[in-house]
């Protein structure tokens, strides 16, 4: 049991036998600043403030530990919750993906499938229609002898070849706001001359607003007469329309050479595509 001496400035010093009694005297004092206390086993008077400081320092370890735990819990409770940066980034990425998807779907070109295209190359301007029977009769009359069958047949084929060499283009197509997309483009040459044709060069033109915006050429070698020769064109074309034409044809079997940029091979307009190559 601890003992104390107590005075509150009234020139009365009391001996105190317990902390409870000491606390009662402190509470009944009119002016705490005048209180002085002597703690036995010490060598000096202390003020009320110094006594309180001494008492707190001497508090039991259990109490200090409890205070520390309370303060620790309060600190943990007051600590701000960690920011969920991962969720924020994920939400931003998802929002960006949704925005891109919406923009793409509202701005992308939407194509509508329309009927396929199928065209046949027109008769070239440098190959006019001829009355081959009258021509043969004129030649026979001029020469005074009848033409042999092979010569007459070859002459007839050379002057009517556009009717015997049919060039076709077939394509699927889609439309979007007046623009047309051509794809799965295929070319075919149907040779009905009865002879093998050694070479053909074909021109494919892509048109837009009556202007040729792209021109491609395709080569065919050895076009037989048993079945059409075909060629699949890679890629696609966009514009208003497509057209095809022959640039060059050669057939040694009936002495034939055609070129789109010529009027004739030797100046003979009655047999303008005769050649010996």
Secondary structure, DSSP 8 states (H G I E B T S, - for coil): ---EEEE-SSS--EEE-SHHHHHHHHHH-S-GGG-EEEETTSSSEEEHHHHHHHHHHT--HHHHHHHHHHHHHHHHHHS-----HHHHHHHHHHHHHHHHHHHHHHHS---EEEEEEEEE----TTS----HHHHHHHHHHHHTS---HHHHHHHHHHHSHHHHEEEEEEEEEEEETTEEEEEEEEEEEEE-SSS-EEEEEEEEEEEETTEEEEEEEEEEEEE-SSS-EEEEEEEEEEESEEEEEEEEEEEGGGTEEEETT-S-SSS-TTSTTB---
